[in-house]
Amino acid sequence: MSPFRARVENGHLILNAPTTLPDGTVIDLVADDEGDDLTDEERRTLHEALSSSWKSVEAGRLGPASAILDELRERR
């Protein structure tokens, strides 16, 4: 089943979605944040990289974004 799409109007959810559910069916609508699909190892690697980057910032080792992007492009 596809997710439902609704809009808020005067504090009420308004659905305009055809369904094959029988009349009187009660459903729970949930605002879903699927997050990401990182594995624990990938998340750990990301956090280590962010921590390392922040330490560089704190130490004053900064550069313009354009220079950093140029360097990354050269690595490809």
N, CA, C and O of each residue as an XYZ file, in Angstrom:
304
protein
N       0.847     -1.169      0.000
C       0.000      0.000      0.000
C       0.896      1.236      0.000
O       1.887      1.289      0.727
N       0.550      2.206     -0.800
C       1.293      3.468     -0.877
C       0.979      4.330      0.336
O      -0.089      4.202      0.934
N       1.915      5.216      0.702
C       1.618      6.128      1.810
C       0.523      7.110      1.410
O       0.330      7.400      0.229
N      -0.179      7.609      2.400
C      -1.206      8.617      2.170
C      -0.571      9.994      2.198
O       0.392     10.221      2.931
N      -1.096     10.904      1.413
C      -0.646     12.292      1.438
C      -1.830     13.127      1.892
O      -2.945     12.981      1.393
N      -1.563     14.005      2.847
C      -2.621     14.852      3.394
C      -2.123     16.281      3.473
O      -0.919     16.532      3.423
N      -3.053     17.217      3.595
C      -2.685     18.606      3.842
C      -3.416     19.035      5.101
O      -4.473     18.498      5.433
N      -2.854     19.990      5.787
C      -3.484     20.501      6.998
C      -4.317     21.710      6.627
O      -3.839     22.630      5.963
N      -5.557     21.699      7.059
C      -6.474     22.805      6.794
C      -7.280     23.062      8.062
O      -8.032     22.205      8.527
N      -7.105     24.267      8.608
C      -7.804     24.633      9.842
C      -7.582     23.605     10.954
O      -8.504     23.269     11.697
N      -6.343     23.113     11.053
C      -6.009     22.180     12.123
C      -6.455     20.752     11.900
O      -6.366     19.931     12.814
N      -6.938     20.431     10.693
C      -7.384     19.074     10.386
C      -6.593     18.525      9.207
O      -6.215     19.268      8.302
N      -6.347     17.228      9.224
C      -5.722     16.574      8.082
C      -6.788     16.288      7.043
O      -7.810     15.667      7.336
N      -6.540     16.747      5.825
C      -7.472     16.527      4.727
C      -6.812     15.562      3.749
O      -5.765     15.852      3.172
N      -7.450     14.410      3.578
C      -6.951     13.401      2.641
C      -7.798     13.422      1.379
O      -9.019     13.565      1.438
N      -7.148     13.280      0.262
C      -7.860     13.095     -0.983
C      -7.155     11.950     -1.693
O      -6.497     12.136     -2.716
N      -7.311     10.761     -1.122
C      -6.603      9.600     -1.643
C      -7.571      8.433     -1.774
O      -8.048      7.904     -0.770
N      -7.860      8.032     -3.002
C      -8.725      6.862     -3.175
C      -8.096      5.645     -2.499
O      -6.875      5.491     -2.486
N      -8.924      4.805     -1.952
C      -8.417      3.608     -1.287
C      -9.388      2.465     -1.484
O     -10.569      2.669     -1.763
N      -8.883      1.288     -1.337
C      -9.740      0.099     -1.399
C     -10.118     -0.373     -0.005
O     -10.761     -1.412      0.150
N      -9.720      0.391      1.016
C     -10.090      0.025      2.379
C     -11.597      0.170      2.553
O     -12.199      1.095      2.008
N     -12.201     -0.732      3.303
C     -13.650     -0.624      3.503
C     -14.013      0.559      4.389
O     -13.220      0.968      5.237
N     -15.202      1.106      4.197
C     -15.685      2.207      5.033
C     -15.611      1.808      6.495
O     -15.891      0.665      6.855
N     -15.231      2.763      7.331
C     -15.152      2.520      8.766
C     -13.795      2.013      9.233
O     -13.558      1.892     10.434
N     -12.893      1.713      8.284
C     -11.557      1.258      8.664
C     -10.826      2.389      9.371
O     -10.828      3.528      8.903
N     -10.206      2.075     10.488
C      -9.412      3.051     11.236
C      -7.944      2.801     10.919
O      -7.457      1.675     11.008
N      -7.251      3.869     10.547
C      -5.823      3.739     10.249
C      -5.056      4.736     11.101
O      -5.595      5.766     11.507
N      -3.797      4.424     11.368
C      -2.902      5.335     12.070
C      -2.002      5.998     11.055
O      -1.279      5.317     10.327
N      -2.033      7.318     10.995
C      -1.131      8.069     10.132
C       0.070      8.489     10.977
O      -0.087      9.027     12.073
N       1.262      8.237     10.459
C       2.483      8.515     11.206
C       3.390      9.389     10.361
O       3.629      9.100      9.189
N       3.896     10.462     10.960
C       4.924     11.257     10.294
C       6.218     10.456     10.417
O       6.772     10.328     11.509
N       6.687      9.929      9.319
C       7.798      8.990      9.334
C       9.070      9.637      8.830
O       9.101     10.184      7.727
N      10.114      9.576      9.629
C      11.441     10.012      9.213
C      12.284      8.758      9.107
O      12.729      8.209     10.114
N      12.498      8.314      7.890
C      13.202      7.055      7.697
C      14.676      7.134      8.055
O      15.359      6.112      8.121
N      15.172      8.352      8.287
C      16.579      8.472      8.647
C      17.470      8.120      7.478
O      17.182      8.483      6.338
N      18.538      7.422      7.754
C      19.462      7.037      6.693
C      19.625      5.521      6.689
O      19.040      4.815      7.509
N      20.422      5.044      5.760
C      20.636      3.603      5.678
C      22.093      3.240      5.961
O      22.616      2.260      5.430
N      22.739      4.047      6.810
C      24.124      3.770      7.154
C      24.217      2.566      8.081
O      23.377      2.371      8.959
N      25.258      1.761      7.868
C      25.539      0.675      8.802
C      26.213      1.290     10.028
O      26.613      2.454     10.002
N      26.335      0.517     11.086
C      27.014      1.014     12.284
C      28.449      1.416     11.966
O      28.942      2.424     12.474
N      29.116      0.636     11.131
C      30.503      0.953     10.757
C      30.571      2.242      9.944
O      31.445      3.077     10.179
N      29.658      2.411      8.990
C      29.633      3.636      8.188
C      29.333      4.858      9.059
O      29.923      5.922      8.871
N      28.414      4.698     10.011
C      28.085      5.809     10.905
C      29.292      6.160     11.782
O      29.578      7.337     11.998
N      29.994      5.149     12.282
C      31.193      5.379     13.097
C      32.257      6.109     12.270
O      32.885      7.046     12.762
N      32.459      5.691     11.037
C      33.421      6.337     10.149
C      33.031      7.789      9.895
O      33.888      8.672      9.912
N      31.753      8.041      9.662
C      31.266      9.401      9.456
C      31.527     10.261     10.682
O      32.019     11.383     10.558
N      31.209      9.757     11.846
C      31.393     10.529     13.077
C      32.870     10.807     13.340
O      33.225     11.887     13.811
N      33.735      9.833     13.036
C      35.179     10.056     13.196
C      35.655     11.159     12.246
O      36.452     12.012     12.635
N      35.171     11.141     11.012
C      35.568     12.161     10.044
C      35.069     13.537     10.473
O      35.795     14.524     10.354
N      33.846     13.609     10.966
C      33.309     14.892     11.435
C      34.089     15.404     12.639
O      34.372     16.598     12.743
N      34.432     14.503     13.541
C      35.211     14.888     14.719
C      36.583     15.404     14.315
O      37.058     16.408     14.846
N      37.208     14.723     13.386
C      38.520     15.141     12.893
C      38.431     16.504     12.215
O      39.304     17.354     12.396
N      37.387     16.705     11.444
C      37.195     17.988     10.769
C      37.006     19.111     11.779
O      37.554     20.200     11.614
N      36.240     18.847     12.811
C      35.989     19.880     13.812
C      37.284     20.236     14.549
O      37.532     21.402     14.856
N      38.103     19.224     14.826
C      39.393     19.488     15.483
C      40.268     20.368     14.594
O      40.980     21.233     15.103
N      40.229     20.169     13.292
C      40.975     21.013     12.363
C      40.475     22.450     12.411
O      41.270     23.389     12.387
N      39.176     22.618     12.477
C      38.585     23.960     12.568
C      39.055     24.643     13.849
O      39.488     25.795     13.832
N      38.962     23.912     14.957
C      39.360     24.480     16.242
C      40.842     24.871     16.253
O      41.234     25.825     16.926
N      41.663     24.122     15.499
C      43.102     24.402     15.439
C      43.422     25.498     14.426
O      44.580     25.885     14.266
N      42.394     25.994     13.743
C      42.620     27.067     12.780
C      43.081     26.596     11.422
O      43.475     27.406     10.583
N      43.038     25.290     11.194
C      43.438     24.763      9.884
C      42.205     24.776      8.968
O      41.490     23.784      8.826
N      41.995     25.937      8.360
C      40.839     26.144      7.498
C      41.292     26.485      6.092
O      42.431     26.897      5.873
N      40.402     26.310      5.161
C      40.680     26.718      3.796
C      39.374     27.039      3.112
O      38.310     26.615      3.562
N      39.448     27.779      2.037
C      38.213     28.085      1.310
C      37.601     26.806      0.727
O      38.312     25.899      0.294
N      36.302     26.762      0.727
C      35.599     25.590      0.213
C      36.016     25.279     -1.219
O      36.133     24.110     -1.587
N      36.238     26.297     -2.022
C      36.607     26.062     -3.426
C      37.928     25.300     -3.518
O      38.076     24.429     -4.376
N      38.876     25.611     -2.658
C      40.170     24.917     -2.675
C      40.015     23.462     -2.239
O      40.636     22.559     -2.800
N      39.178     23.256     -1.233
C      38.938     21.893     -0.755
C      38.245     21.071     -1.830
O      38.602     19.914     -2.052
N      37.261     21.655     -2.494
C      36.562     20.943     -3.568
C      37.509     20.642     -4.717
O      37.457     19.553     -5.289
N      38.371     21.585     -5.065
C      39.359     21.342     -6.128
C      40.243     20.152     -5.769
O      40.515     19.293     -6.609
N      40.688     20.110     -4.516
C      41.546     19.004     -4.071
C      40.814     17.678     -4.146
O      41.387     16.674     -4.569
N      39.564     17.665     -3.742
C      38.793     16.428     -3.812
C      38.580     15.983     -5.248
O      38.626     14.787     -5.537
N      38.350     16.921     -6.148
C      38.161     16.577     -7.560
C      39.437     15.974     -8.157
O      39.367     15.079     -8.999
N      40.600     16.464     -7.722
C      41.874     15.933     -8.228
C      42.101     14.505     -7.789
O      42.802     13.756     -8.470
N      41.529     14.111     -6.674
C      41.719     12.756     -6.151
C      40.968     11.703     -6.960
O      41.281     10.515     -6.890
N      39.965     12.152     -7.737
C      39.171     11.173     -8.498
C      39.933     10.572     -9.615
O      39.403      9.735    -10.345
